[in-house]
């Protein structure tokens, strides 16, 4: 993923929903280097068929740093 063009004059956030394919291929994501995860550890995606994960991102410095949080994993 590439996160681009956040507003530079205010805080900005968004939610990302990731759904695995129906074949349970276990795809992964390469997150931008600008994402700061808790404990400096990016989450592992749910690898089951049609597994759904939700992530929340926020920035207050025009995208220099995004704070990433897992909002939910293995959602039905």
C-alpha positions in Angstrom: 0.0 0.0 0.0 0.9 3.6 -0.5 -0.7 6.3 1.6 -0.8 9.6 -0.3 -2.0 13.2 -0.1 -3.2 13.6 3.5 -4.1 17.1 4.5 -1.1 19.0 5.8 -3.0 21.5 7.9 -5.0 19.2 10.2 -5.1 15.7 11.7 -6.3 13.0 9.3 -7.4 9.4 9.8 -8.9 6.6 7.9 -10.0 2.9 8.3 -8.9 0.1 6.0 -10.8 -3.1 5.6 -8.8 -6.1 4.3 -10.6 -9.2 3.1 -8.7 -12.4 2.2 -9.9 -14.2 -0.9 -12.2 -17.2 -0.7 -9.4 -19.6 -1.4 -7.6 -18.9 1.9 -4.4 -17.9 0.0 -3.1 -16.1 3.1 -2.0 -12.9 1.3 0.1 -10.5 3.2 0.5 -6.7 3.1 3.7 -4.7 2.8 2.9 -1.6 4.9 4.5 1.8 4.2 7.6 2.5 6.2 5.8 5.6 7.6 3.4 3.5 9.7 4.3 3.3 13.4 2.6 0.2 15.0 2.3 -0.4 18.7 5.5 -2.1 20.0 6.9 -1.5 16.5 5.3 -4.7 15.3 2.9 -4.8 12.3 0.0 -7.2 12.7 -0.3 -10.6 11.0 -3.3 -10.8 8.8 -6.1 -13.4 9.2 -5.2 -16.1 6.7 -8.6 -18.0 6.6 -10.9 -17.9 3.6 -12.7 -14.6 3.4 -11.1 -13.5 6.7 -11.7 -9.8 7.4 -9.3 -7.5 9.4 -9.9 -3.8 10.1 -7.1 -1.3 10.7 -7.2 2.4 11.7 -4.6 5.0 10.7 -4.0 8.6 11.8 -1.5 11.3 11.1 -1.1 14.8 12.4 2.0 15.7 10.5 1.0 15.6 6.9 1.8 11.9 6.5 5.4 11.9 7.8 4.2 9.4 10.4 1.0 7.3 10.5 0.0 5.6 13.7 -1.5 2.3 12.9 -3.9 0.3 15.1 -5.7 -3.0 14.7 -9.4 -2.4 15.1 -10.4 -6.0 14.7 -9.3 -9.3 13.3 -11.0 -12.5 12.1 -14.2 -10.6 11.8 -17.2 -12.4 10.3 
